[in-house]
Amino acid sequence: MTAVLPPSPATPALPAPRRLTRTEDGERLHALLWTAGPGRRAISSAVLGGGIGERAWILNAQVAHGYRRTDPERHLASLAAEAGLSGPGVGLMTAADVSAYAHARDAGAEAFVTAGVDVRGWAARPGEGAESVPEPGTINVVVAVPAVLTDAALVNAVATATEAKVQALVDSGLDCSGTPTDAVCVVSDAPSPHREAHAFAGPRSLWGARLARAVHRAVRDAVAGGGGSPVRGET
C-alpha cells in the first residue's frame, strides 16, 4: 500500500524576509525581518527570544566585525523596537552580510541561511570553553514548517537541522561542524484542538526529512556564496 503524503501548502510556511538598513558606528548594516504572524511558535538558541514559545517575528541582524558589546540581548531588543516590532520575537546576530542569504524550499519546509565561515572548527576539541559573551554567530539557520510540532518534535527538529548543516559543510569541502556561535530557529504552527501534532521531526520523519533537505541545500548555497535571494522592500 502506497502512503499518501499531505500536499505542499500554497502559502509559504514563512514569508520572504524584509531587509532593514541602518548606520551604526559609521558602518552601513542590514537586518532580515520575518513576520511569522499569529498562531506560530518557535524553538531557538537565539540570544533574544530563545527557548520555546509563541513568536510573532524573527530578526537576523548584521553587526560589525569585531563586535564587542556585552549586552547583545539589549542591543537586539532596541533594534526590534526601532523596527516597530512588538510582542515576543526572536533576535539573531551575525557578522555576515545578511542580504546575501540563501533560501531553499522542500515540500513546504522553508530554510533561510546566512553564513560566514572564516572562523570555523569542530565542536569536540581540546581545551576549555569561555564564559564571556561570544562573538555573533556566523551561520544562522531559520527554518519553518507548516505543521504543528510537539515540544519534543521541536527539539528533534533542531537536532535534524543541525545534522543537515554539518552534512552540508562537509559536502562543501569544509573540515568543520560549524562556527563557535552558530544559531538556529525552527518555526512551526501553534497547537490547535483540531489539528494533529507531529511527535517526531527526525531526519526520516515526514517534516524532519523535508526540513533537513531544505537546510542542507540552503547551507551549501550560503557557504558557496550562492545567496542573494530576493529581499522584499528595503527601509
C-alpha positions in Angstrom: 0.0 0.0 0.0 1.4 3.4 -1.0 1.5 6.1 1.6 -0.3 9.3 0.8 1.6 12.4 1.8 -0.1 15.7 2.5 0.2 18.1 -0.4 2.7 21.0 -0.1 0.9 24.2 1.0 0.5 27.0 -1.5 1.3 29.6 1.2 4.9 29.6 2.4 5.5 28.4 6.0 7.5 31.7 6.4 7.3 34.6 4.0 10.4 36.0 2.4 12.1 38.4 4.7 12.2 42.2 4.5 15.6 43.9 4.6 16.2 46.7 7.0 19.2 49.0 6.8 20.8 51.1 9.5 24.1 53.0 10.1 25.9 52.0 13.2 29.3 53.4 14.2 29.7 54.8 10.7 29.0 51.4 9.1 26.1 50.5 6.9 24.5 47.3 8.2 21.5 45.2 7.3 19.0 43.0 9.0 16.4 40.5 7.8 12.9 40.6 9.3 10.4 37.8 9.0 6.9 38.3 10.2 5.6 34.9 11.4 2.1 36.2 12.3 -0.2 34.9 15.0 -0.6 31.2 15.8 3.1 30.4 15.3 5.7 29.3 17.8 9.4 28.7 17.7 12.3 27.0 19.3 15.6 28.8 19.1 19.0 29.1 20.6 18.9 32.9 19.9 20.2 35.4 22.4 16.8 37.2 22.3 13.7 35.1 22.5 15.4 31.8 22.8 13.7 28.7 24.1 10.2 27.5 23.1 7.2 29.7 22.9 4.9 31.7 20.6 6.8 34.2 18.5 5.5 36.8 16.1 8.7 37.8 14.3 12.3 36.9 13.7 15.1 39.4 13.3 18.5 38.4 11.9 20.8 41.5 12.4 24.2 42.1 10.9 26.7 43.6 13.2 30.2 44.9 12.6 33.2 42.6 12.6 34.9 42.8 15.9 31.6 43.3 17.7 32.4 44.0 21.4 29.2 44.9 23.1 28.5 42.7 26.1 24.7 43.2 26.0 23.6 41.6 22.7 20.1 40.9 24.1 19.5 44.5 24.9 21.0 45.6 21.5 18.7 43.3 19.6 15.7 44.4 21.6 16.5 48.1 20.7 16.8 47.1 17.0 13.4 45.4 17.2 11.8 48.4 18.8 13.3 50.7 16.2 11.8 48.5 13.5 8.4 48.9 15.2 8.1 45.3 16.4 6.1 44.4 19.4 5.2 41.2 21.2 7.5 38.2 21.6 10.1 37.5 18.9 13.4 36.0 18.1 16.6 38.0 17.6 19.8 36.6 16.0 23.1 38.3 15.3 25.9 37.7 12.7 28.8 39.5 11.3 28.0 38.0 7.8 26.2 40.1 5.2 22.6 39.0 5.8 21.4 40.5 2.4 23.4 37.6 0.8 21.2 35.0 2.4 20.3 31.7 0.8 16.8 30.2 0.7 15.6 26.6 -0.1 12.2 25.0 0.0 11.3 21.4 0.1 7.6 20.3 0.0 6.5 23.1 2.3 9.6 23.3 4.6 11.4 26.6 4.2 15.0 27.3 5.2 16.9 30.6 5.2 20.6 30.7 6.0 23.2 33.4 6.4 26.7 32.2 6.6 30.3 33.4 7.2 32.8 30.6 7.8 36.1 32.4 8.4 36.2 31.2 12.0 35.2 27.6 11.9 36.1 24.3 13.6 34.8 21.1 15.1 32.5 21.0 18.1 34.5 18.5 20.1 38.0 19.8 20.5 40.6 20.0 23.4 40.5 23.0 25.7 38.0 24.7 28.0 35.2 26.9 26.8 34.8 30.5 27.9 32.1 32.1 30.0 32.3 35.5 28.3 29.7 36.8 25.8 30.7 35.1 22.4 31.1 37.0 19.2 27.9 36.9 17.0 27.2 33.6 15.3 28.2 33.3 11.7 25.9 30.6 10.5 22.3 31.4 11.3 19.6 28.9 10.2 15.9 29.9 10.2 13.6 27.1 9.2 9.8 26.8 9.2 7.3 24.1 8.6 3.5 24.5 8.1 2.6 21.9 10.7 2.1 21.5 14.4 5.1 20.0 16.2 5.1 18.9 19.8 7.7 20.3 22.2 9.8 17.1 21.8 9.4 17.3 18.0 10.7 20.9 18.0 13.8 19.8 19.9 14.1 16.9 17.4 13.9 19.5 14.6 16.8 21.5 16.0 18.9 18.4 16.0 17.8 17.5 12.5 18.6 21.0 11.2 22.0 20.9 12.9 22.8 17.5 11.4 21.8 18.8 7.9 24.0 21.9 8.4 27.1 19.8 9.3 26.4 17.5 6.4 26.2 20.5 4.0 29.5 21.9 5.4 31.3 18.6 4.9 29.8 18.1 1.4 31.1 21.6 0.6 34.6 20.5 1.4 34.9 22.4 4.7 36.6 20.5 7.6 34.3 21.7 10.3 31.0 21.2 12.1 30.2 24.9 12.1 31.4 28.1 13.8 31.7 28.5 17.6 28.5 30.6 17.8 26.0 29.3 15.2 22.3 29.8 16.0 19.2 28.1 14.9 15.4 28.9 14.9 12.7 26.4 14.0 9.2 27.8 13.4 6.0 25.7 13.4 2.3 26.2 13.9 1.0 26.5 17.4 -1.0 23.6 18.8 -4.7 23.6 18.0 -7.5 21.3 19.1 -8.5 20.5 15.5 -5.0 19.7 14.2 -2.7 16.7 14.6 0.5 17.4 16.3 3.5 15.7 14.8 5.5 13.9 17.6 8.7 13.3 15.5 10.9 15.6 13.4 14.0 13.3 13.0 15.6 13.1 9.5 13.4 10.1 8.5 10.1 11.6 9.7 7.8 13.5 7.3 8.7 17.1 8.2 12.1 16.3 9.5 13.2 14.9 6.1 11.8 17.9 4.4 13.5 20.5 6.6 16.7 18.5 6.5 16.8 18.7 2.7 15.9 22.4 2.7 18.6 23.3 5.3 21.2 21.2 3.5 20.6 23.0 0.2 20.4 26.5 1.8 23.6 26.0 3.8 25.5 24.7 0.7 24.3 27.7 -1.3 25.2 30.2 1.5 28.7 29.0 2.1 29.3 28.9 -1.7 28.3 32.5 -1.9 25.2 31.5 -3.8 22.9 33.5 -1.6 21.5 36.9 -2.6 17.9 35.7 -2.7 15.4 38.4 -3.5 14.6 40.5 -0.4 11.3 42.4 -0.1 11.3 46.2 0.4 14.3 48.0 2.0 13.8 50.6 4.7 
